[in-house]
Amino acid sequence: MFDLDDNPGKQLGVAACAKVANTTAPADAPKGVNGVGDGAVPWLYLNTTKATVGNVKAVYRLNTAGGNPPKTCKSSPAVFSVEYAAEYWFYTD
């Protein structure tokens, strides 16, 4: 779900999405912050669903960096986050 109505001058709607396909991030993608982490999350291709408000039809998540959880949570605190960065491309009709 992407709420694209946060800019009063550019109300683009709310995109409710479902995954169509994904692919593994390239091997040379940044593993995480400062090159430390468990790898980049997959790239995604999403289509919008009937619950979408607005003209967005497809979303791509590309150029990811980090975001994969650790292999084990054994030495992690009870609550923790895994940072990642990505480009999101929104296509309209």
Backbone bond lengths (Angstrom), bond angles and torsions (degrees), N, CA, C in turn:
res aa  C-N    CA-C-N  psi(-1)  N-CA   C-N-CA  omega(-1)  CA-C   N-CA-C  phi
1 M - - - 1.444 - - 1.522 107.36 -
2 F 1.316 115.87 127.22 1.458 121.88 178.11 1.523 108.69 -123.66
3 D 1.339 117.01 118.52 1.456 121.41 176.67 1.524 107.17 -92.11
4 L 1.322 116.29 106.54 1.460 122.19 -176.67 1.522 112.13 -102.75
5 D 1.323 116.27 21.15 1.464 121.59 -179.29 1.525 112.78 -104.75
6 D 1.322 118.81 19.14 1.457 120.02 -175.79 1.530 113.56 -81.03
7 N 1.321 117.82 -9.48 1.460 121.74 177.81 1.532 107.85 -105.98
8 P 1.331 118.58 110.01 1.473 120.60 -176.31 1.528 113.87 -55.31
9 G 1.311 119.02 -28.70 1.458 121.58 -179.57 1.511 113.96 -81.26
10 K 1.318 117.13 -16.50 1.471 120.91 -177.18 1.524 109.77 -138.02
11 Q 1.283 117.03 79.66 1.459 122.74 178.19 1.530 108.68 -80.36
12 L 1.321 117.15 107.62 1.466 121.30 -176.58 1.523 113.69 -105.82
13 G 1.319 117.67 -4.10 1.454 120.09 177.03 1.503 113.66 101.94
14 V 1.317 114.29 -166.88 1.459 123.38 178.47 1.518 106.82 -126.39
15 A 1.320 116.73 120.63 1.462 121.90 -177.81 1.524 110.18 -99.56
16 A 1.327 115.88 109.57 1.461 121.66 172.34 1.526 106.04 -90.96
17 C 1.326 117.18 126.32 1.471 120.11 -169.89 1.518 113.15 -125.12
18 A 1.327 113.62 157.23 1.456 122.50 173.13 1.528 107.79 -132.43
19 K 1.323 116.21 141.53 1.460 121.07 -178.11 1.520 110.88 -69.77
20 V 1.332 115.63 131.11 1.460 122.69 174.07 1.520 109.27 -98.94
21 A 1.339 115.98 -45.17 1.460 120.72 -177.48 1.521 109.83 -157.10
22 N 1.315 115.56 161.76 1.451 121.27 172.48 1.523 108.80 -145.64
23 T 1.314 114.74 160.63 1.459 120.36 175.66 1.518 107.91 -142.63
24 T 1.296 116.29 149.19 1.453 121.85 179.02 1.520 109.84 -62.15
25 A 1.313 116.68 139.04 1.465 120.65 175.80 1.526 108.39 -61.79
26 P 1.321 117.62 148.93 1.467 120.37 179.00 1.528 111.67 -56.01
27 A 1.302 116.67 150.28 1.469 122.04 -178.02 1.523 112.40 -59.23
28 D 1.326 117.36 -28.36 1.467 119.73 -178.77 1.528 112.96 -91.74
29 A 1.319 118.21 9.23 1.473 121.28 176.98 1.526 108.67 -66.30
30 P 1.331 117.82 144.65 1.466 120.20 178.49 1.531 111.64 -56.28
31 K 1.311 116.41 133.78 1.472 122.24 -177.00 1.520 112.42 -73.45
32 G 1.344 116.84 -25.38 1.446 121.56 -177.80 1.514 109.67 169.62
33 V 1.326 115.97 -166.64 1.458 121.36 -179.71 1.522 109.71 -61.27
34 N 1.325 116.01 129.05 1.471 122.39 -178.55 1.527 112.39 55.95
35 G 1.334 116.54 30.33 1.468 121.04 178.05 1.514 114.70 75.70
36 V 1.335 117.20 7.24 1.464 121.34 -179.20 1.520 108.95 -110.32
37 G 1.309 116.97 125.33 1.459 120.88 178.91 1.511 110.47 163.15
38 D 1.304 116.39 -169.45 1.461 122.21 -174.92 1.518 112.95 -108.01
39 G 1.317 117.44 19.49 1.459 120.61 175.01 1.513 113.37 107.59
40 A 1.328 114.26 163.39 1.460 121.98 -178.36 1.522 110.84 -84.57
41 V 1.326 115.91 138.93 1.462 120.76 176.82 1.529 109.79 -66.02
42 P 1.327 117.55 157.55 1.471 121.12 -178.09 1.527 112.79 -62.31
43 W 1.307 114.94 156.90 1.452 122.18 171.01 1.528 106.70 -81.69
44 L 1.353 117.10 146.38 1.459 121.38 -174.95 1.527 112.18 -127.66
45 Y 1.329 114.07 151.50 1.459 122.83 168.25 1.518 105.50 -122.59
46 L 1.338 116.82 120.40 1.459 123.15 -177.93 1.522 109.83 -120.66
47 N 1.325 116.51 140.94 1.470 121.96 169.74 1.514 107.52 -106.07
48 T 1.321 116.32 150.94 1.453 119.48 176.85 1.524 110.20 -79.98
49 T 1.316 114.95 156.79 1.463 122.07 -179.47 1.530 109.23 -106.20
50 K 1.325 115.79 178.43 1.471 121.32 -179.94 1.522 112.38 -63.65
51 A 1.330 117.82 -19.43 1.463 121.09 179.84 1.531 112.32 -77.15
52 T 1.324 117.96 -3.60 1.462 122.23 -179.35 1.524 110.98 -70.48
53 V 1.322 115.45 139.25 1.460 122.40 174.31 1.521 106.09 -115.36
54 G 1.339 116.90 116.58 1.458 120.98 -178.00 1.519 110.53 120.41
55 N 1.332 116.36 -168.99 1.463 121.51 -172.33 1.529 115.03 -103.69
56 V 1.326 118.47 5.38 1.468 119.47 178.85 1.520 108.61 -66.69
57 K 1.333 116.03 131.19 1.469 121.55 -178.79 1.521 113.02 -113.34
58 A 1.336 117.16 -30.16 1.461 120.54 -177.79 1.519 109.43 -148.84
59 V 1.330 115.56 152.26 1.460 122.74 177.99 1.522 107.49 -134.93
60 Y 1.327 115.38 137.15 1.464 121.47 174.33 1.519 108.35 -119.50
61 R 1.349 116.17 136.81 1.472 121.66 170.63 1.514 106.20 -108.19
62 L 1.333 116.34 118.09 1.461 122.28 -174.23 1.524 110.79 -132.20
63 N 1.311 115.56 168.42 1.472 122.67 173.93 1.523 111.70 50.84
64 T 1.312 116.16 51.05 1.456 121.23 -179.04 1.524 111.12 -77.26
65 A 1.310 114.80 152.24 1.461 122.92 176.70 1.518 107.58 -140.21
66 G 1.331 117.02 118.95 1.455 121.33 -179.54 1.519 111.90 72.82
67 G 1.324 115.47 -167.48 1.456 121.42 174.71 1.504 116.79 104.25
68 N 1.332 118.11 -19.40 1.461 118.93 177.53 1.520 109.59 -74.33
69 P 1.320 118.05 137.68 1.464 120.46 178.84 1.528 110.29 -70.76
70 P 1.331 117.04 160.45 1.462 119.59 176.80 1.525 110.68 -63.13
71 K 1.308 116.02 157.33 1.478 121.12 -179.75 1.524 111.52 -61.08
72 T 1.323 116.23 -32.42 1.457 121.80 177.82 1.520 108.98 -141.31
73 C 1.313 116.81 151.77 1.462 121.47 177.82 1.527 110.83 -101.00
74 K 1.309 116.21 11.56 1.461 122.89 -173.06 1.530 113.46 -50.93
75 S 1.313 119.06 -47.45 1.472 120.65 -177.19 1.526 112.58 -102.80
76 S 1.316 116.90 13.36 1.468 121.04 -179.36 1.517 111.14 -88.91
77 P 1.341 116.80 155.24 1.464 119.01 174.21 1.532 110.15 -66.44
78 A 1.314 117.02 167.48 1.471 121.52 -178.12 1.526 111.67 -58.61
79 V 1.325 116.82 -36.37 1.463 121.85 178.59 1.524 107.54 -126.62
80 F 1.332 116.47 127.59 1.458 120.20 177.32 1.519 108.81 -151.27
81 S 1.310 116.86 165.09 1.458 121.14 178.88 1.522 109.08 -125.03
82 V 1.319 114.51 157.77 1.455 121.51 177.33 1.526 106.67 -121.13
83 E 1.325 116.72 113.72 1.457 120.92 -176.94 1.515 111.51 -75.73
84 Y 1.327 115.49 148.38 1.459 120.44 171.92 1.512 109.01 -152.51
85 A 1.314 114.32 162.13 1.458 121.44 174.79 1.521 107.39 -130.27
86 A 1.330 116.40 151.53 1.463 121.17 179.48 1.517 109.54 -161.80
87 E 1.314 115.34 160.20 1.459 121.60 169.04 1.517 107.07 -99.45
88 Y 1.324 115.83 134.84 1.459 121.32 174.92 1.529 107.42 -114.79
89 W 1.310 116.45 125.41 1.466 122.57 178.11 1.525 108.05 -109.07
90 F 1.335 116.58 127.85 1.453 123.02 -178.58 1.520 108.91 -112.24
91 Y 1.331 115.94 127.30 1.465 121.47 179.90 1.521 110.08 -112.85
92 T 1.325 115.75 134.27 1.451 122.24 178.99 1.533 109.92 -115.03
93 D 1.337 115.26 170.64 1.462 118.17 176.48 1.497 110.83 -93.79
